[in-house]
Amino acid sequence: MTTLINTALKALACGMGAVAITTVMSLTFVESTATAPWASVAATHQMAKLSIQPRHVWFGQSQPAVLVD
């Protein structure tokens, strides 16, 4: 019976340690990436830019493959 309790307490302690470490690391990451240190107080509008690179013919097949019996 004591072995079961010791195993359960070890698992609980390990789980609580993992939760504590994960929480601290997550909060540190969020805090460090929330705003740039040089950013002004006013929020700036950011827009994503989509760019398409031209496909080179010499990479892969230029024509679809055909199965022949």
Secondary structure, 3 states (H helix, E strand, C coil): CHHHHHHHHHHHHHHHHHHHHHHHHHHHHHHHHCCCCCCCCCCCCCCCCCCCCCCCCCCCCCCCCCCCC
